[in-house]
Amino acid sequence: MGQPAATVPDNAYSLMSSEVLPSLPLYTLAGYLLVEGGASVRLLRVYTALFGWLPGGLAITTAVGCAIFTWAGSGVTIVSMGGLLLPMLMKARYPERFSIGLINGSGSLGLLFPPSLPVILYALYAKTHIDSLFVGGFVPGLLMVSMVSAWGVLQGIRSGAERAKFSFAEARQAIWDAKWELAVPVIVLAGLFGGIGTMVEAGAITVVYCFIVECFVAKGFSIRRDYPRVALECVTVMGGVLLIIGVARGLVYYLSIMDVPATLTTWVDVHIHSKYVFLILLNLLLLIEGSFMDIFSAIIVMVPLIQPLALRFGINPVQMGVIFLANLELGYLAPPIGMNLCLSAYRFRKPLITIYRATLPVYLILLVGVLLITYVPQLTTWPVEWLGF
């Protein structure tokens, strides 16, 4: 394109010197430490003790438990917790297809909750305040979890699933045994919203805390036996993510050189005059894109193109971010690239077509949730305005 060669290292350096991007591997490592240390087992015991007595209680436990761990990575959630949850659901007389679909769909439910990596990356490229984005995404995230939980309750009643008796003693003991892990969200939120430090510093504090808890308090994680393997796996995963980000950054730069944003803006000005028509087309575009492109590439490539258009139609930047991420959340469940589908087929040793059929009901439920988030902006904007972000 006739650009100076210095442009390449200059763009690479701008990524490395970011105040937010280095937090991605930190929070990923914290998630790996919790999973490998057995935190998922202790937290599942807590959720089972609290919700297991309800109709469809184990389905609610699955949705909530997977949503909590999604910030560590949707793939990590399915691989680590799927083997625990599927036998539990089937033993409680939930149908196998429903159970696989529930686990698969729940693996992306926590995408809008802190410290979700896609939210951090979106905030970085959209130049939106991270705290506002997390606050705006909290109610929509709860909506998605509630809708999947309601479907689980309905299926639990239909299949006559077993319900555990509520025991105050068991609930108290489960909470006590998992008290250190239950404190992790408090530490993360304090780091993000409490003004303690930057995103990177909050991520570092979270890693150190999780390391101490899992190695020296819970003692489910060995420095000598487990840490080298876990660190290598985390570095490998994040290396792949950072390569994707780098290549996507190159594509964005090329699109900028070719003046694609201005061309797209001109086309929208000529052909689209309604905010709601724009939102419908945006939903369709993101749903299709999510089925073919991983979420990190989609954020980097599409945000610079879509954000100026959203501002032209008066769409709140925080609402735009939540709409964007909620649509891409379904990309985890959409063939052919949907990561959750591939990992579920691998984890449960089922053909992909079986996984598609099992996941379709959850996909349709979450699609309804995405439409509500898109066309009821108060779900996103009211908490932000109320808390003054």
Summary of the structure (lengths in Angstrom):
residues: 389
radius of gyration: 21.1
end to end distance: 42.2
largest distance: 71.3
contacts: 1364
relative contact order: 0.14
helix: 79%
strand: 0%
